[in-house]
Amino acid sequence: MKMTKIVRSTADIFYPFCLIFGFYVVAHGHLTPGGGFQGGAVIATGAALLIVARAYEDISQRIRKNALKLCESIGLFMFLAAGLSGLFLGHPFFANWLAQAGSIFGQPVAWGPNPGDLNTAGLLPLMNIAVGIEVLGGLSIILLYMISGVKEKE
Amino acid sequence: MTISSIAQHLPALLIAVPLLTAFLTPLIGGVNRTLRMLWVALGISATSAIGLALAWKVFTTGTVLYVFGAAAVGQVLPMDSGGIPIRIIFEVDAFSALMIVIASISAFAITMYSLVSESECSGQDGFYALLFLLVVGIMGMVATGDLFNFFVFLEISSLAGAALVAYRVDKGVAVEAGLKYALLSTLGALCVLIAIGLLFAQYNALNLATLASRLQFTTLDKIALALLIVPLAMKCGAVPMHFWTPDTYATAPSSITALLVVSSQASLYGLFRVLFSLYGHLVQFNYATFGWFVIILGVLSMFVGVTMAIPQKDVKRLMAYHAVSQTGYMLLGVGVGLAVLGNRSALNAYGLTAMAGGIFHIINHAMYKGLLFLTAGAIFYRTGTRNLNKLGGLGHTMPWTMVFFMIGALAIAGIPPFNGFASKLMIYESVFRFSPFLSIVAMVVSILTLASFVKVFHSIFMGPRREEFAAAREVPAAMIFGMALLAVVVMLFGLFPQTFIDGMITPAVTALVDRGAYISAILGGH
C-alpha cells in the first residue's frame, strides 16, 4: 500500500508544519480558538498524513507506540498534577493559584481590546499543554491500531 | 498535607486519588508486575479509606459541600456571581454518602479479588487503569451536585465499563457485549445531554439545587424529565430496558460484573435524585403518576427478571437476570414512597419505611450480588466453564467458595439472618399497607429466587466428584479475602440491621425526601 513518491514527499514536507500548527493551537489555547484537545488532534493529523502516505511497517518504525502510550500517561498525569498542585498550597482542587501571581503565565490581563498576552491565565495554559500531550498520544495510537488491522493485498 | 486539610479536601480526593492511580498504572506497570500490584492495592485502599472517611463526616456533621477551583472550599456563591453557583460543586448529602459507602466497600473487595483472578491475563495496565476510571465515574456520579458534571461522570463510567466488558475478547462474544453496552450507554447519555440542554436553556443554571429552585414544570421541563428518567432507568437495568444486562454481565470478567452492578446503582441514584430532589415537591408534579411509573417498572423488573432467570444455563447470565429482578425491589420500595410523597400521613405511616426498605436493599444488593458474581468468577477461574449442565461436585474441592455462595444465595432469597431478609421484610410490610397485591408479588418473586438458587447450588456444588474437575482446587487467598469481606458485610447487615438503618438508611431517606434542605445547602435559606 505504498503511495507514489510525490505523495510521500508532500507528506514528509507537510508533517513538520502540521506539528508546528498543532503546537501553536495548544500553546495559544487560552487566547485563540482551540486548545489542548484541538491542538492535540491537529498534531495527530500529522501522524494520519504519514500513515496515509506510507505503509504501516515504515510508520511503526518512525512513530513508536510505546512513546505514544507514555505521552498519554504523562499528559494525563500533568493535568491532574496541575489540579492537585492547588491542594498542596492550601487552595481547593483545580484552583487557579498561578493566575496573576507574577511568575510564569502570571501577568494580569490587560483591559480593553489588545492583541493578547501569552504570559497570562495561570494554570490554564499548563493544563492545555497537558491535554495536548495526552490527545496527541491517544489519537495517534488509535490511528496506529486501526491501520495495523488493515490487511495488505498481495 | 496535614490531617485537617485532608479532611477538608475529602470530596476532591475521592476523585483525584483514583484518577492518579489510573493514570500512573501504565507507567508503574511498565517497571514490573509486583510494583503494579502494590500500586493498585495502595490506590484502592486509599480510595476506599477516603470514601468511608467522607461518608463518616457526612453522617456525623451533615451535608458536605466542595467548590472546585474557588478561592476557598466553601465559597458556594462568589460575591460577583449574582446569587448563582457558577462553579462545579460536589454536594454530598446522606444519600450520596450511602452510595459512596457501597462503592468504597465493593471496589475494595473487587480490586483485591482481581489482583489474583486477572493475574494470568495480558493487558493488565489497561485493565486497572479502566477499573479505576470506572470507580471515578461511580464516585463522581453519586457525589456531584451539578447536572452537567453528572453527565460527564456517567460517560466516564459507561465508556470505562464498556471497555472492561470487552476486556476478555472471548472470540468476539465479549466485544459484541461491550459494543452493545457502549452503544446503549451513549444513546442514553445523549438523551441526558439533551435534557440538560433543555433545562440550561430555560433556567441558565446547571447546578441541581439552583435548577430545582427555579423549575416551572413547563412542557420543556416535562420532556427533559422523560429524557432524564428513561435512560437512567435503562442504565439501572429496569424491564423493559433490561436487554443489555444479561449479555454484558455474563461476558465481562466477574470482578468487573460486580463493579458494573454498583455502576448501575449509581444510575439508580441519579434516577431517584432527579425524581425527588429535582422534580419532587413541584406543585404540578403528580406524585401518584410518577410513583406508579416507578412501581410498575419495579414490579415488571422483579417478575420478568426472575422468570427469565429460571431457565438459564449460564450461571452468570442467570445471576444477571436476578440482578434485574432485585433492582425491581428497590424501584418498588422507593416508588411507593414517591407515590405517597404528597400525603403526609401516609408517608409517615408507611411511605418512609418503604423507601428505607428500597434504599437499604440497594446496599444489600450491592454486597450479596457482588459476592455471588465473585463466587461465579471463582468457579470459572478453576473450571473454565459457566455452564450449569457441565458443572458439578465442586463442594468437595472448593469449600470456601461454596460457603460464600450459600451466604449470597440465602441473602438474595431473603432468608434470615442475612441482609436480604432485613430489607425485603421492610418492603413487604410497608408495601402491603399501600397495596397488598404488590406485596404478594414481591414475596412470590422471592420464593422463585430461592427456588432458582437451590437449583444452581445443587448443580454446581452437590453430587459426586467429577473427573474433569479433579484438578480444581480452592482459589488463592486474595480472592477468598475479597469474597470474605463482602460475606462479612452481608452477615453484619443481616444480624444488626437496626444499627445500620438508624445510622445510614434513615438519614439517606430523609435527605432524599427533604428537597428544601438539598436546595438550601447551596443557596442558603430559600
Interface residues (C-beta under 8 A of the other chain):
Chain A: K69 L70 E72 S73 I74 L76 F77 L80 G83 L84 G86 L87 F88 G90 H91 P92 F93 F94 A95 N96
Chain B: M1 S5 H9 A12 L13 I15 A16 L19 L20 F23 L24 P26 L27 Y66 V67 F68 G69 A70 A71 A72 V73
